[in-house]
Amino acid sequence: MSMDGAPLSNAQARDVEALLHPYTNAVQHRKTGPHVIETGEGVYVYDEDGKRYIEGMAGLWCAGLGFGDAELIDAAKEQLDKLPYYHLFGGRSFEPAIELAEKLKDIAPVPVSKVIYQSSGSEANDTQIKLAWYYNNARGKPEKKKIISRVKGYHGVTIVSASLTGLPYNHKHFDLPVDRIMHTGTPHFWREAKDGETETEFSARLAAELEEMIIREDPDTVAAFIAEPVMGAGGVIVPPEGYFPAIQAVLEKYDILCIADEVITGFGRTGNWFGSQTFGMQPTSISMAKQLTAAYAPLSAVAINHDMAEAIESQSGEVGVFGHGFTYGGHPLGCAMGVKTLEIYEKRNIVGHVRDMSPLFKQHMNRLAQHELVGEARVSGLMGGLELSPDPSSAATFANPGKVAPYLSNELLKHSIILRAIGDTLAFCPPMIINEDEINALFEPIETALDATTVWAKAEGHLG
Ligand SMILES: Cc1ncc(COP(=O)(O)O)c(C=O)c1O
């Protein structure tokens, strides 16, 4: 029986027998079956019944150019014809890998010396930590190895990147986090600020708490701090005024690397090429993925500064080889998609388009913030979070968390809108190509769906 009570389709029935789905309740899934998506065009996807949806999350924050882009598809075919696979091991190379690295160096928010490729955001962040350790060994600081991440930060699911992730369900029953990784506070002003505290004061307090942690742990043992410019999967948490400059000063004082996880915020999402530029972050290295290829092929990249590159290169000379790399890291198809995607971003002025669309997007979010079920609306460029609350005036959380926003996102499915519930926040991250009419269409049914959710939440006792 599917979600709407209909018998499972052929694809649904086969799916429940054959697949274990990521980030899915497997018990529930067996009953409801999957939502099978068949095709996509622009900001829309179509399911197996031919029903059309606005993909308000660009898939998983990644399909920045939407679906069915002919230029990208042609570039993919061309690359597959020419060289479907090669690698970068043992000093081999190929043109798209070189060209993309050059382009990334050109547009990076800080001076970058070298780029190293992987296939996913998790692998990029795993690589970041290995590089930080390798670098500190190379520069004669073998004790300097601990990594500070943040509660609610999201950095992926490999053993180390899941440890960096500061969300309970990524740790529980996986025996994580591993040691040498710790978490400092979440920069969520609305929820975490003390009475009367300004945004700048709140940022200064978080920086002071970070400094206390570093001193407590011993600065000579702390290698790096990792952060997303805007927390995505932790609930679209936009940092308060002065946050990164305050954090940055602490990191510099104790010679601690600053890793920017730009996996979601990179390539225009916040209205600049990188979220680091929007929020005054000065990273020593950067993780990139997702919109790097507009999600037309898997690829991630880590960009490192001159000091790190130099130390790592000379260390590899001493060891005899740089003992790291993935079979598909820098796959020619991914690199060709990266080159073409960046070319399209520039040619179609996608960053400018995000800036042009952002006020309308924000206007809709601010309007919804007035709804009785909405506690806070958070926006940066074309990403947003609508946090639901039983009592918006006190930033209260639901007694039974993670039930109300999923109900709302299911309601929205009936209205042909795909948005994702993260706890009790409804997340928005539409393809960056979305136009005014499509933004209006995306928001059009949300108030009605919020009203229906309120009625249900009252009946279920979620509103006290
Ligand atoms: C900020 C951030 N870092 C890392 C990752 C992990 O990327 P992947 O799922 O490609 O491993 C994600 C995925 O959503 C992310 O949002």
The ligand as an SDF file (V2000), in Angstrom:
LIG
                    3D

 16 16  0  0  0  0  0  0  0  0999 V2000
   27.8330   20.8400    3.5950 C   0  0  0  0  0  0  0  0  0  0  0  0
   27.9290   19.4230    3.1490 C   0  0  0  0  0  0  0  0  0  0  0  0
   29.0880   18.7800    3.2250 N   0  0  0  0  0  0  0  0  0  0  0  0
   29.2260   17.5060    2.8300 C   0  0  0  0  0  0  0  0  0  0  0  0
   28.1510   16.8050    2.3420 C   0  0  0  0  0  0  0  0  0  0  0  0
   28.3180   15.3760    1.9440 C   0  0  0  0  0  0  0  0  0  0  0  0
   28.2810   15.2620    0.5730 O   0  0  0  0  0  0  0  0  0  0  0  0
   27.9970   13.8290   -0.1080 P   0  0  0  0  0  0  0  0  0  0  0  0
   26.6030   13.4760    0.2200 O   0  0  0  0  0  0  0  0  0  0  0  0
   28.2530   14.1150   -1.5670 O   0  0  0  0  0  0  0  0  0  0  0  0
   28.9860   12.8800    0.4510 O   0  0  0  0  0  0  0  0  0  0  0  0
   26.9150   17.4380    2.2340 C   0  0  0  0  0  0  0  0  0  0  0  0
   25.7390   16.7230    1.6900 C   0  0  0  0  0  0  0  0  0  0  0  0
   24.6220   17.1860    1.7390 O   0  0  0  0  0  0  0  0  0  0  0  0
   26.7900   18.7730    2.6600 C   0  0  0  0  0  0  0  0  0  0  0  0
   25.6230   19.3970    2.6130 O   0  0  0  0  0  0  0  0  0  0  0  0
  1  2  1  0
  2  3  1  0
  2 15  2  0
  3  4  2  0
  4  5  1  0
  5  6  1  0
  5 12  2  0
  6  7  1  0
  7  8  1  0
  8  9  2  0
  8 10  1  0
  8 11  1  0
 12 13  1  0
 12 15  1  0
 13 14  2  0
 15 16  1  0
M  END
$$$$
